[in-house]
Amino acid sequence: MKNEQVARNAETIIYEHLCNIHDYTGTQVSFIEKVEVEARNCINPDASRGKYSYVKKRSDLSQTYKDKSVNGIIVGVKHRIMRTPSVVVDAVLGQGEALECYNNQLQEAANRQAHLENDKIDQAMGIIDGLDSAKDKAGLYKSVFGENCCSDQQAESGA
């Protein structure tokens, strides 16, 4: 009997605390509600025992602070101001670009490098195409690109 009394005391204390929470403005708000429902037996409808009740979090509980809404109770609000010239902090907070500028410069450098490589190949091919002898073309191609596009026999035959 004594254990039941202690359990009921604990239950009462817990319910009192959950029914009397103070939000960030000091207003007393209840976090829970008692719900009463009709007991229904879907297998044997004649065996239904009437009504029963249970405790649950309030479904309509919502609070807003400076355009930020939460499904619950706002119990504390803190304002933090971070003064720093760091571009990374701005990016973490969603205000800046962090390394975006650096990445853009890397991409531009890679594009310039690719264009220069293409120009170099175009110039080399233009010089090679300007030669009359197939053997000279093959030799120059090999010296520029490091491989031979045709065998020496084809170059000698003029193919």
Residue pairs with C-beta under 8 A, 6 or more apart in sequence:
15 32
15 55
18 30
18 31
18 32
19 30
19 31
19 32
20 28
20 30
21 28
21 29
21 30
21 31
21 73
21 75
22 28
22 29
22 75
23 29
23 63
23 73
23 74
23 75
24 65
24 74
24 75
24 76
24 77
29 61
29 73
30 58
31 57
31 58
31 61
31 72
31 73
32 55
32 56
32 57
32 58
33 55
33 56
33 57
33 58
33 59
34 53
34 54
34 55
35 53
35 54
35 55
35 56
36 51
36 52
36 53
37 51
37 52
37 53
37 54
38 48
38 50
38 51
39 48
39 49
39 50
39 51
39 52
40 48
41 47
41 48
41 49
61 71
61 72
61 73
62 69
62 70
62 71
62 72
63 69
63 70
63 72
63 73
63 74
64 70
65 74
65 77
82 89
82 93
87 96
87 97
87 98
88 98
90 96
90 98
91 97
91 98
91 99
92 98
124 144
124 145
127 140
128 137
128 140
128 141
128 144
129 137
131 137
131 140
133 155
133 158
134 150
134 154
134 155
134 156
134 157
134 158
134 159
135 152
135 155
135 156
137 155
138 148
138 149
138 150
138 152
138 154
138 155
139 155
141 147
141 148
141 149
142 148
150 159
